[in-house]
Amino acid sequence: MPEVLTASASFSPLYQQIKALILASLQAAEWLPGALIPSEMELAARFSVSQGTVRKAIDELAAQNLLVRRQGKGTFVATHNEEDWQYRFLHLVPDEGQKFPLISQFLACKKIKANATDAHLLKLKAGDALIKVNRVQSFAGKPIVFEEILLPATRFKELDLTMLTEWSGPVYALYETRFATHMVRAEEKIKASAIDESLSTYLHLPVGHPVLLVERLAFTYGNKPVEIRRARYDTTQQHYQNMLN
């Protein structure tokens, strides 16, 4: 049965209701990352609205990078497996301004108990199980990024060091493929920091050397936080770039 929608003063605009219904289908994994969604005509029939209303809803979801329009092919669910998306959450670029591939080395993957701060960020309880991942990322043989990644153990319970090491693509693509978790947005805090003794070993820099500390909280559909990432960037020959629109 088609869903009956009405536009009135007590409701959001009709296209926003359609947007919410499409988003609900994405959250329910009706259409997986990379999949072609139904045409505007099919969605209009499904929701008993005009194609123009569906088009406006899809336009907003595309503007939010949740859907991707492809000329002559249709509209697809955005995926981190696509090359352009691999750089969407990476803002570190060399000083000459070109993107570069980073080589990952995963150092550890283990379960820990969430402290009060991390539990609050992930909307968990203090003491709940987390998976902690440490990795170093290098360019041209030089380590330039050290990351500590924290994930809810209930969502990523099968994640281990072997899986991470054998995965050849972006970590966010691994989340999609193996754990049905698609990262749609992130919040970051950036501040200056300095290398301590342990980081000195990982980044091959002297103790006290300045680095950029980037703390990221990443969200999946439904505004649900599912990853904390604390990265130290060596910005000796690269910089953090953020494009503002």
Salt bridges, closest charged atoms under 4 A:
GLU30 OE2 - ARG46 NH1 2.94
GLU40 OE1 - ARG55 NH2 3.03
GLU40 OE2 - ARG69 NH1 3.24
ASP59 OD1 - ARG69 NH2 2.88
GLU60 OE1 - LYS19 NZ 2.97
GLU82 OE2 - ARG70 NH2 2.18
ASP95 OD1 - HIS239 ND1 3.09
ASP118 OD1 - ARG230 NH2 2.69
GLU147 OE1 - ARG135 NE 2.50
GLU147 OE2 - ARG229 NH1 3.18
GLU148 OE1 - LYS132 NZ 3.48
GLU148 OE2 - ARG230 NH1 3.52
GLU176 OE2 - HIS182 ND1 2.59
GLU187 OE2 - ARG185 NH1 3.16
GLU188 OE2 - ARG216 NE 2.85
GLU215 OE2 - ARG230 NE 3.12
GLU227 OE2 - ARG229 NH2 2.74
ASP234 OD2 - LYS142 NZ 3.38
